[in-house]
Amino acid sequence: MISPEVQYDAVLKDNRASSSWPARHIEARTKWKNQKIPLSMSAFEKVQLARHASRPTGLDYILALSPDFIELHGDRLYRDDPSVIGGIGTFENQAITYIALQKGRSTEDNIYRNFAMAHPEGYRKALRLMKQAEKFNRPIVTFIDTPGAYPGIGAEERGQAEAIATNLMAMSQLRVPILSIIIGEGGSGGALALAVANEVHMMEHAIYSVLSPEGFASILWKDASKAKQAAELMRLTAQDLKSLEIIEHVYDEPLEGAHSYPFIVFDEVAFGMSSFLQKYMKKSPNYLLEQRYNKYRKIGIFEHVPPTRSTL
């Protein structure tokens, strides 16, 4: 089993070799930008790329942005959930509270992380850290990559639905800026529980939906093998969600995916975070609450159909 400390050391060793970054970045970025041509990719191909085992994890992003990151543990009620990582780091001299739904690299690590499917104590740990961030006026940045909240009996017995609902309510009322970034899968309420934010950003090949294409196909057609057809109907890609104004920004990825040039993708996210902080850090708490409220109120289309004699 890979411990979090081993993961930290591996990423930090690469990040701290920063003197070699500029040359590597310029060469790789030039190659990447030259390859950025219109690419026809189906929604299900994006689903498969979002699930790629080598994609950067939430911890990778956090340590690339804030090498001084300190992880904080436990929900103070039951236990520490390794599926959710949270703590404090600095970015551009600003203290940030980071929270991430964390997938593993190997089979053993994924078992330890429960494949990023959080238990109730994971969401309660996140809520504790978000309340702490509000107390000390720290902005909150969440990284989301999960197929959904853990549906096991123990999780349900400990109040999975209540924990998610509490997070939704609490995040809508936090008086600090919140940025949520979908870096892989954004599945169901398990993702939404950390995504009630002033802005939601997505990687180019990430997905965000109420459930998986396989689950959608199983419900609609009683046949999970029709997941490819379901993905086309669900409007779950970053491009679809941007056009629907559900998210605010899409980060470019290399043609092969974020895992092919991760340090360039980290740079893209760093630029987006910097722009977000410049935009929101000087805003009043009342503005943040109103902006967040209006963001979610405008999602969706409603049509009034007058009653007819046949419907009375």
Buried (B, 14 or more C-beta within 10 A) or exposed (E): EBEBEEBBEBBBEBBEEEEEBEEEBEEBBEEBEEEEEEEEBEBBBBBBBBBBEEBBBBBBBBBBBBBEBEBBBBBEEBBBBBBBBBBBBEBEEBBBBBBBBBBBBEEEBBEBBBBBBBBBBBBBBBBBBBEBBBEEEBBBBBBBBBBBBBEEEEBEEBBBEEBBBBBBEBBBEBEBBBBBBBBBBBBBBBBBBBBBBBBBBBBBBBBBBBBBBBBBBBEEEEEBEBBBBBBEEBBBBBBBBBEEEBBBBBBBBBBBBBBBBBBBBBBBBBEBBBEBBEEBEEEEEEEBBEBBEEBEEEEEEEEEEEEEEEEE
